[in-house]
Amino acid sequence: MDDVVEPSAKSEKYMTRSRTMTGTPRVWLPSIRTLWRAVCADQNRLDRLLSFPHAPAVATSHSRLPDGKWRMPPTQSHFRVDALLKAAERGSIPHLKRLEHEWPTDPSLSQRALMILLEHFKAEAPHLRHLQSRESKRASPIVLAAFGGLEGAFKSLASATETKANQITAAFHPYLQEYFAGLRYIFYIASRSHDTMKLSSTVATRVVFLFGAGLCNTDVPDILECILDMSLYLFMDDTLWKWREGKIFTQAQYDDIVAPKFGPLGFCIRHPSTREALFKKLNQATTDSLKRLCDTFIRQSLECSAGWQGTPGMDGKTFSSYVSSAFILCTQVPRFFKLLLKYRFPAFALKAALTVPLAPACNLPRGSLALETACAMFNCEILLAGNSRRLIVQLLEAGLIETLLNDLLSPRLEGKEEKVFEEFTFQFDTMTPLKALTYASYDPRISNALHIAIMAIPPQQMNHTAYNIWKPFVDSCGWHRDALRRLPNDHIPLCDSLQHPSTSKADGLGASKECSGCHTTVYCSTDCQREDWSSLHREECTRSRVELIDHQLKGSSISHRTRLYNILHLEAIMHQAASQWSEKSDEWARKPVCIVDADIYPVTLGFDTVEEAGTSTRFGANLFECARSRAMLRQVAEGDSAVLAVCISAFGRCGVFTFARFGVDGSSMTFHLQGGFCRAVDASDIGLDYLNV
């Protein structure tokens, strides 16, 4: 044991006799020892007096051990600590190890001990690169002993003041690269032994402990880069998975062994200085690196949730941290978001949470783990990112409606019965996830997934509050169902020429061809394309091409299929309006412009004259600001079309203005679609940061 004193032969000789300056013997120590033994009956006191200079500086008790050796007392003398540090500085492996239990309590000596260990890392780390070299074999024991000695520093750091902790962590900054290189070497050592699980967890715990003590309190780019590299390395290291291939962790095993590896990266995501540096680093990373990170999140989440089955009192805290952290990265790293969607991580995460319906939320005051997972993936911040429409489709396919309905029907505390969906965060207080899904249904993929999800819900017994929320939501999807039913699967029967009136029968047109210049308009024939080019498209083609590219980059572009779907959706609304106003045909003639606000819940309809409609504004801009919409308005004013309908849809970054011309059968008051087009806008185009979230 390190804290045991054994006098050497040289020391015994020194204690036996001392000489004067001239070399003449003066006092014989055996006689003094005899005298002292007669005076001092306390054997413990005697051994304290006869302790040797090279004895350990720190000991925990003073008693005789079974082998007859004596343990040193808990006092530290400057002389002994200095001797210990000098030996450690020379690279004595036993003395380096002893620092774990004999860490100096004096501040100056403590700082000196820390610098000695860090200097060893700096000196020996370069030799560890060549694992089979002679220098590596020599450096390895010193590095491992230095890591053992650092445990003493960690113990003192645990009880240090904030100022002292900052001093200690600041001392690490110049040596971080070498220190982390040593940690990677430990991972290599662990991969060759059965201590893999224990060592990887211990290393990650030590790193996150240093982070919490103040290691990340810096704005030096090189230090931040080093911190982020180590955090990503710990999380993405697959040594443990190769060792455990084909086996499943229980929840307790996973939380104890694997979960700590995410600690450093999770800390970097939460800490202000490292968070911004992490976003910048990932945005500059290669696609292969982002794929590895994405694969790690998926694999870790799979392994984490695999041990849930049959686990009483299941704790989903680790799983929840994976999901929330991944989606924080999605909001700032678009390519990472795209990869997560490609591998369907959102769908997997929500399905996994739904397999344990009784698991409580970890970071919400109430609700289930599935609700918390949905909140992390369906909020205003992520819905403003590109590709959010693909995200909504995946969540609907995975069970978002089931999750929302379960929360709607779950009991609430007295006085909070009306506070529904308050766990979700949106820009507007009046926004709910059901409203958000309604607004997002301008996309046919979302509308179709929503329709399938609603139809899969069995009949439910609902209280008054739940019924008043659920019934209007389901009713608002009726127009979208009609449009989906009429939407062709194999072609797009559209023609953007305003002189082509035959779109009243969707199957009457064959496959249309788009303009090769801008890819924003489609025509049924060359004649229609020539007519539209001479009347309108010549002036708008180049501008439309630029706008399309800009919207594609921002994630707010729409396809020709989405255009047709929105026209059919507007037609379904107009058919219902005609049935309700059949006795007021003169109103249609006096106010032939119908404005449908689908960005309001529930949808509202208003009727204007041509003059009033010409000055209407939405989102701070004129509703009829483009040349094509003004031409359609003129057609109504001149009597070429009976009614012009405009539908405004908006959600996230994208707004869609749908214009459609209708002819009216006066005897039956039925509408016939004559043509229409859609104009997509990004929120930034109209000076806004978001639309309807």
C-alpha positions as CSV (number, residue, x, y, z in Angstrom):
1,M,0.0,0.0,0.0
2,D,1.2,3.5,-0.9
3,D,0.6,5.0,2.5
4,V,2.8,2.5,4.5
5,V,6.2,3.5,5.8
6,E,9.1,1.0,5.5
7,P,12.6,2.3,6.5
8,S,15.3,1.5,4.0
9,A,18.8,0.2,5.0
10,K,20.2,3.6,4.2
11,S,17.7,5.4,6.3
12,E,18.3,3.0,9.2
13,K,22.0,3.7,9.0
14,Y,21.3,7.5,9.0
15,M,19.1,7.1,12.1
16,T,21.7,5.1,13.9
17,R,24.4,7.7,14.1
18,S,25.0,11.4,13.6
19,R,28.3,13.2,13.4
20,T,29.6,16.7,14.1
21,M,30.8,19.1,11.5
22,T,34.3,17.7,11.9
23,G,33.2,14.1,11.5
24,T,33.6,13.2,15.2
25,P,30.9,10.9,16.6
26,R,28.7,12.7,19.0
27,V,25.5,10.9,19.8
28,W,24.6,7.3,19.3
29,L,20.9,7.0,18.3
30,P,20.3,3.5,19.7
31,S,20.7,4.9,23.2
32,I,18.3,7.7,22.4
33,R,15.8,5.2,21.0
34,T,16.1,3.2,24.2
35,L,15.5,6.4,26.3
36,W,12.6,7.4,24.2
37,R,11.0,4.0,24.5
38,A,11.2,4.2,28.2
39,V,9.6,7.7,28.3
40,C,7.0,7.3,25.6
41,A,4.6,4.5,26.3
42,D,2.4,5.5,23.4
43,Q,3.7,3.5,20.4
44,N,1.8,5.7,18.0
45,R,3.5,8.8,19.2
46,L,6.9,7.1,18.9
47,D,6.4,6.1,15.3
48,R,5.3,9.7,14.5
49,L,8.6,10.9,15.9
50,L,10.6,8.3,14.0
51,S,8.9,8.8,10.6
52,F,11.1,9.0,7.6
53,P,11.5,11.9,5.1
54,H,10.2,9.9,2.2
55,A,7.0,9.0,3.9
56,P,3.7,9.7,2.2
57,A,2.3,13.2,2.7
58,V,-1.3,12.3,3.3
59,A,-2.7,9.3,5.2
60,T,-6.1,8.6,6.5
61,S,-5.3,7.0,9.9
62,H,-2.5,6.0,12.2
63,S,-2.7,2.4,13.1
64,R,-0.7,-0.8,12.7
65,L,-1.6,-2.9,9.7
66,P,-1.9,-6.8,9.7
67,D,1.6,-7.1,8.2
68,G,3.1,-5.0,11.0
69,K,3.6,-1.8,9.0
70,W,2.4,1.6,10.2
71,R,0.0,3.9,8.4
72,M,0.9,7.6,8.4
73,P,-1.2,10.3,10.2
74,P,-3.4,12.7,8.2
75,T,-1.1,15.7,8.5
76,Q,0.7,17.1,5.5
77,S,4.2,18.6,5.9
78,H,5.6,20.9,3.2
79,F,8.8,18.8,3.2
80,R,7.0,15.5,2.5
81,V,4.7,16.9,-0.1
82,D,7.6,18.6,-1.8
83,A,9.5,15.3,-1.9
84,L,6.4,13.5,-3.3
85,L,6.0,16.2,-6.1
86,K,9.7,16.1,-7.0
87,A,9.5,12.3,-7.4
88,A,6.3,12.7,-9.5
89,E,8.0,15.3,-11.6
90,R,10.8,12.9,-12.4
91,G,8.2,10.5,-13.7
92,S,8.1,8.0,-10.8
93,I,5.1,5.9,-11.5
94,P,4.4,5.0,-7.8
95,H,4.5,8.6,-6.8
96,L,2.3,9.7,-9.7
97,K,-0.3,7.1,-8.5
98,R,0.0,8.3,-4.9
99,L,-1.3,11.7,-5.8
100,E,-4.8,10.1,-6.2
101,H,-4.9,9.7,-2.4
102,E,-2.3,12.2,-1.3
103,W,-3.4,15.3,-3.2
104,P,-1.8,18.5,-1.6
105,T,-4.2,20.6,0.4
106,D,-2.0,23.7,0.1
107,P,-3.3,25.8,-2.9
108,S,0.2,26.5,-4.3
109,L,1.3,22.9,-4.0
110,S,-2.0,21.7,-5.4
111,Q,-1.5,23.9,-8.4
112,R,2.1,22.6,-8.8
113,A,0.9,19.0,-8.6
114,L,-1.7,19.7,-11.4
115,M,0.9,21.3,-13.6
116,I,3.3,18.3,-13.1
117,L,0.6,15.9,-14.3
118,L,-0.4,18.0,-17.2
119,E,3.2,18.5,-18.3
120,H,3.5,14.7,-18.3
121,F,0.5,14.5,-20.7
122,K,2.1,17.1,-22.9
123,A,5.5,15.3,-23.0
124,E,4.2,11.8,-23.5
125,A,1.0,12.2,-25.6
126,P,2.9,12.5,-28.9
127,H,4.6,9.1,-28.3
128,L,1.2,7.4,-28.0
129,R,0.4,7.8,-31.7
130,H,2.6,4.8,-32.7
131,L,1.2,2.2,-30.5
132,Q,3.8,-0.5,-31.1
133,S,6.9,1.7,-30.8
134,R,9.4,1.5,-28.0
135,E,8.5,5.1,-27.0
136,S,4.8,4.3,-26.8
137,K,5.5,1.4,-24.5
138,R,7.6,3.6,-22.3
139,A,5.1,6.5,-22.2
140,S,2.0,4.3,-21.6
141,P,2.6,3.6,-17.9
142,I,3.4,7.2,-17.2
143,V,0.2,8.4,-18.9
144,L,-1.9,5.9,-17.1
145,A,-0.3,6.8,-13.7
146,A,-0.9,10.5,-14.4
147,F,-4.5,9.7,-15.0
148,G,-4.7,8.0,-11.7
149,G,-3.0,10.9,-10.0
150,L,-5.6,13.3,-11.6
151,E,-8.3,11.6,-9.6
152,G,-6.9,13.5,-6.6
153,A,-7.5,16.7,-8.5
154,F,-11.0,15.8,-9.3
155,K,-11.7,15.0,-5.7
156,S,-10.5,18.4,-4.6
157,L,-12.4,20.1,-7.4
158,A,-15.6,18.6,-6.2
159,S,-15.4,20.7,-3.0
160,A,-13.7,23.8,-4.5
161,T,-15.2,27.2,-4.6
162,E,-16.2,28.6,-8.0
163,T,-13.1,30.8,-8.2
164,K,-10.9,27.9,-7.3
165,A,-12.6,25.6,-9.8
166,N,-12.2,28.2,-12.6
167,Q,-8.4,28.4,-11.8
168,I,-8.1,24.6,-12.0
169,T,-10.1,24.2,-15.2
170,A,-8.2,27.2,-16.8
171,A,-5.0,25.3,-16.2
172,F,-6.3,22.5,-18.4
173,H,-6.8,24.8,-21.4
174,P,-3.2,24.8,-22.7
175,Y,-3.0,21.0,-22.3
176,L,-6.4,20.0,-23.6
177,Q,-5.2,18.5,-26.8
178,E,-2.7,16.3,-25.1
179,Y,-5.1,15.4,-22.2
180,F,-7.8,14.4,-24.6
181,A,-5.3,12.4,-26.6
182,G,-4.6,10.5,-23.5
183,L,-8.3,9.8,-23.0
184,R,-8.5,8.4,-26.5
185,Y,-5.6,6.2,-25.7
186,I,-7.5,4.9,-22.7
187,F,-10.3,4.0,-25.0
188,Y,-7.9,2.0,-27.1
189,I,-6.7,0.2,-24.0
190,A,-10.3,-0.4,-23.0
191,S,-11.2,-1.9,-26.4
192,R,-8.6,-4.7,-25.8
193,S,-10.0,-5.7,-22.4
194,H,-13.2,-6.5,-20.6
195,D,-13.2,-3.1,-18.9
196,T,-14.6,-1.4,-22.0
197,M,-18.0,-0.5,-20.6
198,K,-16.7,0.7,-17.2
199,L,-13.8,2.8,-18.6
200,S,-15.9,4.4,-21.4
201,S,-18.5,5.5,-18.8
202,T,-15.8,6.7,-16.4
203,V,-14.0,8.8,-19.0
204,A,-17.2,10.4,-20.2
205,T,-18.2,11.2,-16.6
206,R,-14.8,12.8,-15.9
207,V,-15.1,15.0,-19.1
208,V,-18.6,16.2,-18.3
209,F,-17.4,16.9,-14.7
210,L,-14.7,19.1,-16.1
211,F,-17.2,20.9,-18.3
212,G,-19.5,21.6,-15.4
213,A,-16.6,22.9,-13.3
214,G,-15.9,25.6,-15.9
215,L,-13.8,24.1,-18.7
216,C,-16.2,25.4,-21.4
217,N,-16.1,29.0,-20.0
218,T,-13.9,30.3,-22.9
219,D,-14.3,31.9,-26.3
220,V,-10.9,30.7,-27.7
221,P,-11.8,28.9,-30.9
222,D,-9.0,26.3,-30.7
223,I,-10.1,25.3,-27.2
224,L,-13.7,25.1,-28.2
225,E,-12.8,23.0,-31.2
226,C,-10.9,20.6,-29.0
227,I,-13.8,20.4,-26.5
228,L,-16.3,19.7,-29.4
229,D,-14.1,17.1,-31.0
230,M,-13.8,15.1,-27.8
231,S,-17.5,15.4,-27.1
232,L,-18.4,14.1,-30.5
233,Y,-15.8,11.4,-30.3
234,L,-17.1,10.1,-27.0
235,F,-20.7,10.0,-28.3
236,M,-19.9,8.5,-31.7
237,D,-17.3,5.9,-30.6
238,D,-18.6,2.5,-31.5
239,T,-16.1,0.3,-29.5
240,L,-18.8,-0.5,-27.0
241,W,-21.3,-1.6,-29.7
242,K,-18.8,-3.9,-31.4
243,W,-18.1,-5.5,-28.0
244,R,-21.8,-5.9,-27.3
245,E,-22.9,-6.9,-30.8
246,G,-26.2,-8.9,-30.7
247,K,-26.9,-8.2,-27.1
248,I,-29.5,-5.9,-25.5
249,F,-28.9,-3.7,-22.5
250,T,-31.5,-3.6,-19.7
251,Q,-32.6,-0.1,-18.9
252,A,-30.5,0.0,-15.7
253,Q,-27.4,-1.3,-17.7
254,Y,-27.9,1.3,-20.4
255,D,-28.3,4.2,-18.0
256,D,-25.2,3.2,-16.1
257,I,-22.9,2.2,-18.9
258,V,-23.9,3.9,-22.2
259,A,-25.9,7.0,-21.3
260,P,-22.9,8.8,-19.8
261,K,-21.2,8.9,-23.2
262,F,-23.7,11.4,-24.4
263,G,-23.1,13.7,-21.4
264,P,-20.3,15.9,-22.9
265,L,-22.2,16.4,-26.2
266,G,-25.4,17.1,-24.3
267,F,-23.6,19.7,-22.2
268,C,-22.2,21.4,-25.3
269,I,-25.7,21.6,-26.8
270,R,-27.0,23.4,-23.7
271,H,-24.0,25.6,-22.9
272,P,-24.1,29.0,-24.7
273,S,-20.4,29.3,-25.8
274,T,-20.1,25.7,-27.1
275,R,-23.6,25.6,-28.6
276,E,-22.9,28.2,-31.3
277,A,-19.5,26.7,-32.0
278,L,-21.1,23.3,-32.4
279,F,-23.7,24.5,-34.9
280,K,-20.9,26.2,-36.9
281,K,-18.8,23.0,-36.8
282,L,-21.6,20.7,-37.9
283,N,-22.6,23.1,-40.7
284,Q,-19.0,22.9,-42.0
285,A,-18.8,19.1,-41.5
286,T,-18.8,16.6,-44.4
287,T,-21.9,14.7,-45.3
288,D,-20.2,11.4,-44.2
289,S,-19.6,12.9,-40.7
290,L,-23.2,14.1,-40.4
291,K,-24.3,10.6,-41.4
292,R,-22.3,9.1,-38.7
293,L,-23.8,11.4,-36.1
294,C,-27.3,10.7,-37.4
295,D,-26.6,7.0,-37.3
296,T,-25.4,7.3,-33.7
297,F,-28.5,9.1,-32.6
298,I,-30.7,6.4,-34.2
299,R,-28.6,3.5,-32.9
300,Q,-28.5,4.9,-29.4
301,S,-32.2,5.6,-29.3
302,L,-32.9,2.1,-30.6
303,E,-30.7,0.5,-27.9
304,C,-32.1,2.8,-25.2
305,S,-35.7,1.9,-26.0
306,A,-35.0,-1.8,-26.5
307,G,-34.7,-2.4,-22.8
308,W,-38.0,-0.9,-21.9
309,Q,-40.1,-4.0,-22.3
310,G,-41.1,-5.4,-19.0
311,T,-39.3,-2.7,-17.0
312,P,-41.4,-1.5,-14.1
313,G,-41.2,2.2,-13.5
314,M,-39.6,2.9,-16.9
315,D,-37.6,6.1,-17.0
316,G,-37.4,7.7,-20.4
317,K,-35.1,10.5,-19.4
318,T,-32.2,9.4,-21.6
319,F,-34.4,8.7,-24.6
320,S,-36.0,12.1,-24.2
321,S,-32.6,13.8,-24.1
322,Y,-31.6,12.1,-27.4
323,V,-34.8,13.3,-29.2
324,S,-34.7,16.8,-27.9
325,S,-31.0,17.3,-28.6
326,A,-31.3,15.9,-32.1
327,F,-34.0,18.3,-32.9
328,I,-32.2,21.3,-31.4
329,L,-29.4,20.4,-33.9
330,C,-32.1,20.2,-36.7
331,T,-33.2,23.8,-36.2
332,Q,-29.6,25.0,-36.9
333,V,-28.1,22.4,-39.1
334,P,-30.3,21.8,-42.2
335,R,-28.3,19.0,-43.7
336,F,-28.5,17.0,-40.4
337,F,-32.3,17.6,-40.4
338,K,-32.5,16.3,-43.9
339,L,-30.6,13.1,-43.0
340,L,-32.8,12.5,-39.9
341,L,-35.8,12.6,-42.1
342,K,-34.2,10.4,-44.7
343,Y,-33.7,7.7,-42.1
344,R,-37.2,8.4,-40.6
345,F,-35.9,9.1,-37.1
346,P,-39.0,11.2,-36.1
347,A,-41.3,8.3,-37.0
348,F,-39.2,5.8,-35.0
349,A,-39.0,8.1,-32.0
350,L,-42.7,8.7,-31.7
351,K,-43.5,5.0,-32.3
352,A,-41.1,4.0,-29.6
353,A,-42.6,6.4,-27.1
354,L,-46.1,5.1,-27.9
355,T,-45.1,1.5,-27.1
356,V,-44.9,2.5,-23.4
357,P,-48.2,4.5,-23.0
358,L,-47.9,4.6,-19.2
359,A,-44.4,6.1,-19.2
360,P,-44.5,9.6,-17.7
361,A,-43.0,12.7,-19.3
362,C,-39.6,13.6,-17.9
363,N,-39.5,17.3,-18.6
364,L,-43.1,18.3,-18.6
365,P,-45.3,18.9,-15.5
366,R,-47.8,16.3,-16.8
367,G,-48.5,14.0,-19.7
368,S,-46.8,10.9,-21.2
369,L,-43.4,10.3,-22.7
370,A,-45.1,10.2,-26.1
371,L,-46.5,13.7,-25.5
372,E,-43.1,15.0,-24.6
373,T,-41.6,13.4,-27.7
374,A,-44.2,15.0,-29.9
375,C,-43.6,18.4,-28.2
376,A,-39.9,18.1,-29.0
377,M,-40.5,17.4,-32.6
378,F,-43.6,19.5,-33.3
379,N,-43.0,23.1,-32.2
380,C,-42.6,26.5,-33.8
381,E,-38.8,26.4,-34.0
382,I,-38.6,23.2,-36.0
383,L,-41.7,23.9,-38.1
384,L,-39.9,27.1,-39.4
385,A,-37.0,25.0,-40.7
386,G,-36.8,23.6,-44.2
387,N,-38.3,20.1,-44.8
388,S,-40.8,20.6,-42.0
389,R,-43.6,19.3,-44.2
390,R,-41.8,16.0,-44.5
391,L,-41.5,16.0,-40.8
392,I,-45.2,16.5,-40.3
393,V,-46.0,13.6,-42.7
394,Q,-43.7,11.2,-40.7
395,L,-45.2,12.2,-37.4
396,L,-48.8,11.7,-38.7
397,E,-47.8,8.3,-40.0
398,A,-46.2,7.4,-36.7
399,G,-49.2,8.3,-34.4
400,L,-49.2,12.1,-33.8
401,I,-53.0,12.2,-33.9
402,E,-53.2,9.3,-31.5
403,T,-50.9,11.1,-29.1
404,L,-52.8,14.4,-29.3
405,L,-56.2,12.6,-28.8
406,N,-54.8,10.7,-25.8
407,D,-53.7,14.1,-24.3
408,L,-57.0,15.7,-25.1
409,L,-58.9,12.9,-23.3
410,S,-56.6,12.6,-20.3
411,P,-57.9,14.1,-17.0
412,R,-56.6,17.4,-15.8
413,L,-56.4,19.1,-12.5
414,E,-59.5,21.0,-11.2
415,G,-59.6,24.4,-12.8
416,K,-57.4,23.5,-15.7
417,E,-59.9,21.5,-17.8
418,E,-59.9,24.2,-20.5
419,K,-56.1,24.4,-20.7
420,V,-55.5,21.9,-23.5
421,F,-52.2,21.3,-25.4
422,E,-50.4,24.0,-23.3
423,E,-47.3,21.8,-23.4
424,F,-46.7,22.7,-27.1
425,T,-44.8,25.9,-27.9
426,F,-45.9,28.2,-30.7
427,Q,-45.5,31.8,-31.5
428,F,-49.1,32.6,-30.8
429,D,-50.9,31.7,-27.6
430,T,-54.0,30.7,-29.4
431,M,-52.3,28.2,-31.6
432,T,-52.8,24.5,-30.9
433,P,-51.3,21.4,-32.7
434,L,-54.7,20.6,-34.2
435,K,-54.9,24.1,-35.7
436,A,-51.4,23.8,-37.0
437,L,-52.2,20.6,-38.8
438,T,-55.3,22.2,-40.4
439,Y,-53.1,25.1,-41.6
440,A,-50.5,22.8,-42.9
441,S,-53.0,20.8,-44.9
442,Y,-52.4,23.0,-48.0
443,D,-49.8,20.3,-48.8
444,P,-51.6,17.1,-50.2
445,R,-49.1,14.8,-48.6
446,I,-49.9,16.2,-45.1
447,S,-53.6,16.2,-45.9
448,N,-53.6,12.6,-47.0
449,A,-51.6,11.5,-44.0
450,L,-53.9,13.4,-41.7
451,H,-57.0,11.9,-43.3
452,I,-55.6,8.3,-42.9
453,A,-54.7,9.1,-39.2
454,I,-58.2,10.4,-38.4
455,M,-59.9,7.4,-40.0
456,A,-57.8,5.0,-37.9
457,I,-59.0,6.5,-34.7
458,P,-61.8,4.4,-33.1
459,P,-64.9,6.0,-31.7
460,Q,-64.2,7.7,-28.4
461,Q,-66.3,8.9,-25.5
462,M,-65.5,12.6,-25.0
463,N,-66.3,15.2,-22.4
464,H,-67.7,18.5,-23.4
465,T,-64.4,20.3,-23.7
466,A,-62.8,17.6,-25.8
467,Y,-65.8,17.3,-28.1
468,N,-65.8,21.1,-28.8
469,I,-62.2,20.9,-29.9
470,W,-62.2,17.6,-31.8
471,K,-65.4,18.0,-33.8
472,P,-64.5,21.3,-35.6
473,F,-61.1,19.9,-36.4
474,V,-62.5,16.8,-38.1
475,D,-65.2,18.9,-39.9
476,S,-62.5,21.3,-41.2
477,C,-60.9,18.4,-43.0
478,G,-63.9,17.7,-45.1
479,W,-63.0,20.0,-48.0
480,H,-59.5,18.5,-48.0
481,R,-61.0,15.0,-48.3
482,D,-63.0,16.1,-51.3
483,A,-59.9,17.6,-53.0
484,L,-57.9,14.4,-52.3
485,R,-60.6,12.3,-53.8
486,R,-60.5,14.2,-57.1
487,L,-56.7,14.6,-57.2
488,P,-55.3,12.4,-60.0
489,N,-52.4,10.2,-59.2
490,D,-50.8,9.9,-62.6
491,H,-50.9,13.4,-64.2
492,I,-51.4,17.1,-63.6
493,P,-54.4,18.4,-65.6
494,L,-53.5,22.0,-65.5
495,C,-53.2,24.8,-68.0
496,D,-52.1,28.3,-67.0
497,S,-53.4,30.1,-70.0
498,L,-56.2,32.4,-69.0
499,Q,-57.9,31.7,-72.4
500,H,-58.2,28.0,-71.6
501,P,-61.6,27.4,-69.9
502,S,-61.7,23.6,-70.0
503,T,-60.3,22.7,-66.6
504,S,-63.8,22.2,-65.2
505,K,-63.3,18.5,-65.9
506,A,-60.0,17.5,-64.3
507,D,-59.8,14.3,-66.5
508,G,-60.5,16.3,-69.6
509,L,-56.8,17.4,-69.9
510,G,-53.9,15.1,-70.5
511,A,-50.5,15.5,-68.9
512,S,-49.4,19.1,-69.0
513,K,-45.9,20.3,-69.9
514,E,-44.1,23.0,-67.9
515,C,-42.2,26.0,-69.1
516,S,-38.6,25.0,-69.6
517,G,-37.4,28.4,-68.6
518,C,-38.9,29.0,-65.2
519,H,-40.6,25.6,-64.4
520,T,-43.4,27.5,-62.7
521,T,-46.2,27.4,-65.3
522,V,-47.8,24.4,-67.2
523,Y,-49.7,24.2,-70.4
524,C,-51.9,21.7,-72.2
525,S,-50.7,22.6,-75.7
526,T,-48.3,24.7,-77.6
527,D,-51.1,27.1,-78.6
528,C,-51.9,27.8,-75.0
529,Q,-48.2,28.3,-74.1
530,R,-47.8,30.8,-77.0
531,E,-50.9,32.7,-76.0
532,D,-49.8,33.0,-72.4
533,W,-46.3,34.0,-73.4
534,S,-47.5,36.9,-75.5
535,S,-50.1,38.1,-72.9
536,L,-48.4,37.5,-69.5
537,H,-45.5,35.0,-69.2
538,R,-42.9,36.9,-71.2
539,E,-42.7,39.5,-68.4
540,E,-42.7,37.1,-65.5
541,C,-40.7,34.1,-66.6
542,T,-37.2,35.2,-65.5
543,R,-38.5,36.6,-62.2
544,S,-40.5,33.4,-61.5
545,R,-37.4,31.3,-62.1
546,V,-35.4,33.4,-59.5
547,E,-38.3,33.2,-57.0
548,L,-38.6,29.5,-57.4
549,I,-34.9,28.9,-56.7
550,D,-35.1,31.2,-53.6
551,H,-38.2,29.4,-52.3
552,Q,-36.6,26.0,-52.9
553,L,-33.6,27.1,-50.8
554,K,-35.8,28.3,-48.0
555,G,-38.1,25.3,-48.1
556,S,-41.3,27.2,-49.1
557,S,-41.7,26.1,-52.8
558,I,-44.7,24.1,-53.9
559,S,-45.1,21.6,-56.7
560,H,-47.6,21.6,-59.6
561,R,-49.4,18.8,-57.8
562,T,-49.8,20.9,-54.7
563,R,-51.1,23.8,-57.0
564,L,-53.8,21.5,-58.5
565,Y,-54.7,20.2,-55.0
566,N,-55.3,23.7,-53.7
567,I,-57.4,24.7,-56.7
568,L,-59.6,21.6,-56.1
569,H,-59.7,22.4,-52.4
570,L,-61.0,25.9,-53.2
571,E,-63.5,24.4,-55.6
572,A,-64.9,22.2,-52.8
573,I,-65.3,25.3,-50.6
574,M,-67.1,27.2,-53.4
575,H,-69.5,24.3,-54.0
576,Q,-70.5,24.4,-50.4
577,A,-70.8,28.1,-50.4
578,A,-73.1,27.9,-53.5
579,S,-75.4,25.5,-51.8
580,Q,-75.8,27.8,-48.8
581,W,-76.3,30.9,-51.0
582,S,-78.5,29.4,-53.7
583,E,-81.3,31.8,-52.9
584,K,-79.1,34.9,-53.2
585,S,-77.9,34.7,-56.8
586,D,-78.0,38.4,-57.1
587,E,-75.4,38.7,-54.3
588,W,-73.0,36.8,-56.5
589,A,-73.5,39.2,-59.3
590,R,-73.0,42.2,-57.1
591,K,-70.0,40.8,-55.2
592,P,-68.4,38.4,-57.5
593,V,-65.1,38.1,-55.6
594,C,-65.0,35.5,-52.8
595,I,-62.0,35.7,-50.4
596,V,-61.5,32.5,-48.3
597,D,-59.2,32.9,-45.3
598,A,-57.9,29.4,-44.7
599,D,-55.2,30.9,-42.4
600,I,-57.9,31.5,-39.8
601,Y,-59.5,28.7,-37.7
602,P,-62.2,28.0,-38.6
603,V,-62.1,29.0,-42.2
604,T,-64.0,32.2,-43.0
605,L,-65.5,33.5,-46.3
606,G,-66.0,37.1,-47.4
607,F,-67.5,38.6,-50.6
608,D,-66.3,41.8,-52.3
609,T,-66.9,43.8,-55.3
610,V,-64.2,44.0,-58.0
611,E,-63.2,47.4,-56.8
612,E,-63.0,46.4,-53.1
613,A,-61.1,43.3,-53.9
614,G,-58.5,45.2,-55.9
615,T,-57.4,47.0,-52.8
616,S,-57.5,44.0,-50.4
617,T,-54.3,43.3,-48.5
618,R,-53.0,40.2,-46.8
619,F,-49.8,40.0,-44.7
620,G,-49.2,43.7,-45.4
621,A,-49.2,43.3,-49.2
622,N,-51.7,43.8,-51.9
623,L,-53.6,40.6,-52.6
624,F,-53.7,41.2,-56.4
625,E,-50.1,42.5,-56.8
626,C,-49.0,40.1,-59.6
627,A,-50.0,40.6,-63.2
628,R,-51.7,37.2,-63.5
629,S,-54.0,37.8,-60.6
630,R,-54.9,41.3,-61.9
631,A,-55.7,39.8,-65.3
632,M,-58.1,37.3,-63.7
633,L,-59.8,40.2,-61.8
634,R,-60.3,42.0,-65.1
635,Q,-61.9,38.9,-66.6
636,V,-64.5,39.0,-63.8
637,A,-65.1,42.7,-64.2
638,E,-65.6,42.3,-68.0
639,G,-67.9,39.4,-67.5
640,D,-65.7,36.6,-69.0
641,S,-65.9,34.8,-65.7
642,A,-68.8,34.9,-63.2
643,V,-66.9,34.5,-59.9
644,L,-63.3,34.8,-58.8
645,A,-62.3,33.0,-55.6
646,V,-59.1,33.6,-53.7
647,C,-57.9,31.3,-50.9
648,I,-55.1,32.3,-48.5
649,S,-53.3,29.5,-46.7
650,A,-50.3,30.0,-44.5
651,F,-48.2,27.9,-42.2
652,G,-44.5,28.0,-41.1
653,R,-42.4,29.8,-43.7
654,C,-44.8,29.2,-46.6
655,G,-47.9,31.1,-47.7
656,V,-50.0,30.0,-50.6
657,F,-52.4,32.3,-52.5
658,T,-54.8,30.2,-54.7
659,F,-56.8,32.0,-57.4
660,A,-59.6,30.3,-59.3
661,R,-62.2,31.4,-61.9
662,F,-65.7,29.9,-62.0
663,G,-68.6,30.0,-64.3
664,V,-72.0,29.9,-62.7
665,D,-75.1,27.9,-63.9
666,G,-77.8,30.4,-63.0
667,S,-80.6,27.9,-62.9
668,S,-79.0,25.4,-60.5
669,M,-76.5,27.8,-58.9
670,T,-73.6,25.4,-59.5
671,F,-70.0,26.4,-60.1
672,H,-67.8,25.3,-63.0
673,L,-64.0,25.7,-62.6
674,Q,-62.6,27.6,-65.5
675,G,-58.9,27.9,-64.5
676,G,-56.6,28.9,-61.7
677,F,-53.1,29.3,-60.4
678,C,-51.2,29.4,-57.1
679,R,-48.6,31.8,-55.9
680,A,-46.3,30.7,-53.1
681,V,-44.6,33.3,-50.9
682,D,-41.9,32.9,-48.2
683,A,-42.5,34.7,-44.9
684,S,-39.3,36.8,-45.6
685,D,-40.8,38.0,-48.9
686,I,-43.5,39.9,-47.0
687,G,-41.2,41.1,-44.2
688,L,-42.2,38.4,-41.6
689,D,-40.3,35.8,-39.7
690,Y,-43.1,33.2,-39.7
691,L,-46.6,32.6,-40.7
692,N,-49.3,31.1,-38.5
693,V,-47.2,29.1,-36.0
